[in-house]
Amino acid sequence: QSCIYYADYGCEEWDNSWLMAFNSWSDVSPLTFSRSRTQRTADILVDVSDDEDEGFGERGGVLAWAFLPETSTWNGRLVTKFDKSEDWVSSIEDYRSEVLLQAVAAHEIGHLLGLDPSSYDCALMYPYYLPHAPIVTPQSLDDIVRIQNLYLGQSSS
C-alpha cells in the first residue's frame, strides 16, 4: 500500500525529520510513503497550529494530535497537527531541553496508520513524550508486532 503525504514548510530539517519518521514505518510494514508538493493529491496532511481550540498554544502541553481512522476501511484524508509553540528540534543531540520532532512525528504517524496508544513505556506508541529518552522508531516489543498484525495479519517474531 502506498500513501502520499504533504508536509512542506520550506525547512530542510523539518522535512528530513518527517522523511525519517515515515521511513521508520515503511521499514517494518508493507507501506510506502511519498511526498506530494500539493495538498490536493495527499492522503495525509501534516500541519502546525497554535490554536487553543485545538489544544495548542502553550509549551509543554499537547505536542501534537492525529485524526484517527474511524474504521479499518477508512478512505478519507488523514490529518496530523503539531503545536508551533513548542521548541522542535531535529537533532538527537538537542532533545534534552526541546522536543525531538522525529519522535513525535513517528508516533503520530502510527496513529494515522491505525495504532492505538501502547501501555509499554519503551514503545514508540506510548502516549507520553519522554524527554530523557525519546523513541524515534517503532519498537519490536510492541509497535512492530501491532503494525504487522494490522497490515499483514501476522506478528513479528
C-alpha positions as CSV (number, residue, x, y, z in Angstrom):
1,Q,0.0,0.0,0.0
2,S,1.2,3.4,-0.9
3,C,0.4,6.7,0.9
4,I,1.2,10.2,-0.2
5,Y,1.8,12.9,2.4
6,Y,2.0,16.7,2.3
7,A,4.4,18.4,4.7
8,D,6.0,21.4,3.1
9,Y,7.4,24.0,5.4
10,G,10.5,25.1,3.4
11,C,12.7,23.9,6.2
12,E,15.1,21.1,5.3
13,E,15.5,19.9,8.9
14,W,11.7,19.7,9.4
15,D,11.3,17.9,6.0
16,N,14.1,15.4,6.8
17,S,12.6,14.6,10.3
18,W,9.3,13.8,8.6
19,L,11.0,11.7,6.0
20,M,12.8,9.7,8.7
21,A,9.6,9.3,10.6
22,F,7.7,7.9,7.6
23,N,10.6,5.7,6.7
24,S,10.6,4.2,10.2
25,W,7.1,2.8,9.5
26,S,7.8,1.6,5.9
27,D,10.9,-0.2,7.2
28,V,8.7,-2.5,9.3
29,S,5.5,-2.7,7.3
30,P,4.3,-3.2,3.7
31,L,3.5,0.5,3.5
32,T,5.4,3.0,1.4
33,F,5.2,6.8,1.6
34,S,6.0,9.5,-0.9
35,R,5.8,13.2,-0.6
36,S,3.4,15.4,-2.5
37,R,4.1,19.0,-3.4
38,T,0.3,19.8,-3.2
39,Q,-2.3,19.1,-0.6
40,R,-4.8,18.0,-3.3
41,T,-3.1,14.7,-4.0
42,A,-2.1,13.9,-0.4
43,D,-3.6,11.1,1.7
44,I,-2.0,12.5,4.8
45,L,-1.8,16.2,5.7
46,V,0.8,17.5,8.2
47,D,0.1,20.9,9.6
48,V,1.0,23.2,12.5
49,S,-1.1,25.4,14.7
50,D,-1.1,27.4,17.9
51,D,-4.9,27.5,18.1
52,E,-6.1,27.0,21.7
53,D,-9.3,25.4,20.4
54,E,-7.1,22.6,19.0
55,G,-5.3,22.1,22.3
56,F,-2.2,24.1,21.3
57,G,-0.6,27.4,22.2
58,E,1.4,26.6,25.3
59,R,4.8,24.9,25.6
60,G,4.8,21.6,27.4
61,G,1.1,20.9,26.8
62,V,-0.3,19.0,23.9
63,L,2.6,18.4,21.5
64,A,0.5,17.1,18.5
65,W,-2.5,15.1,17.6
66,A,-3.6,12.9,14.8
67,F,-7.0,12.3,13.3
68,L,-7.5,8.6,13.9
69,P,-9.1,6.4,11.2
70,E,-12.7,5.6,12.2
71,T,-12.6,2.1,10.7
72,S,-10.1,-0.3,9.1
73,T,-11.7,0.5,5.8
74,W,-11.3,4.3,6.2
75,N,-11.0,6.0,2.8
76,G,-10.6,9.7,3.8
77,R,-7.8,12.1,4.2
78,L,-5.8,11.8,7.4
79,V,-4.6,14.9,9.3
80,T,-2.0,15.4,12.0
81,K,-1.2,18.8,13.6
82,F,1.7,20.0,15.7
83,D,1.9,22.8,18.2
84,K,4.0,25.5,16.7
85,S,4.5,26.9,20.3
86,E,6.9,24.1,21.0
87,D,10.6,24.2,20.5
88,W,11.0,21.5,17.9
89,V,14.5,20.1,17.1
90,S,15.7,17.7,14.5
91,S,18.9,16.5,16.2
92,I,19.1,13.8,18.8
93,E,21.8,15.8,20.4
94,D,19.5,18.8,21.1
95,Y,16.5,16.9,22.5
96,R,17.0,17.3,26.3
97,S,15.5,20.8,26.5
98,E,13.4,20.8,23.4
99,V,11.1,18.3,21.7
100,L,12.5,15.9,19.1
101,L,10.3,16.3,16.0
102,Q,11.1,12.8,14.5
103,A,10.0,11.1,17.7
104,V,6.6,12.8,17.9
105,A,6.1,12.6,14.1
106,A,6.7,8.9,14.1
107,H,4.3,8.4,17.0
108,E,1.5,10.5,15.3
109,I,2.1,8.6,12.0
110,G,1.5,5.4,14.0
111,H,-1.9,6.7,15.0
112,L,-2.7,7.7,11.4
113,L,-1.9,4.1,10.4
114,G,-4.4,2.8,12.9
115,L,-2.5,2.1,16.1
116,D,-3.8,2.9,19.5
117,P,-1.5,4.0,22.3
118,S,0.7,1.4,23.9
119,S,1.0,0.6,27.6
120,Y,4.7,0.0,27.2
121,D,6.8,3.0,28.1
122,C,9.6,1.7,25.8
123,A,7.2,1.7,22.8
124,L,7.0,4.4,20.2
125,M,3.2,4.4,20.7
126,Y,3.5,5.1,24.4
127,P,1.1,8.1,24.9
128,Y,3.7,10.3,26.7
129,Y,6.8,12.0,25.3
130,L,9.8,11.0,27.4
131,P,12.4,13.8,27.0
132,H,15.1,11.9,28.7
133,A,14.9,9.0,26.2
134,P,12.8,9.9,23.1
135,I,11.9,6.9,20.9
136,V,12.2,7.6,17.2
137,T,11.4,4.3,15.6
138,P,8.8,1.5,16.1
139,Q,10.0,-1.0,18.7
140,S,9.9,-4.8,18.3
141,L,8.3,-5.4,21.7
142,D,5.0,-3.7,20.7
143,D,4.9,-1.3,17.8
144,I,6.2,-3.6,15.1
145,V,4.1,-6.6,16.2
146,R,1.0,-4.4,16.1
147,I,1.6,-2.7,12.7
148,Q,2.5,-6.1,11.1
149,N,-0.6,-7.7,12.6
150,L,-2.7,-4.8,11.3
151,Y,-1.3,-4.8,7.7
152,L,0.0,-8.3,7.2
153,G,-2.3,-10.3,9.5
154,Q,0.7,-11.6,11.3
155,S,3.1,-10.7,14.1
156,S,6.8,-10.4,14.1
157,S,8.9,-12.9,16.0
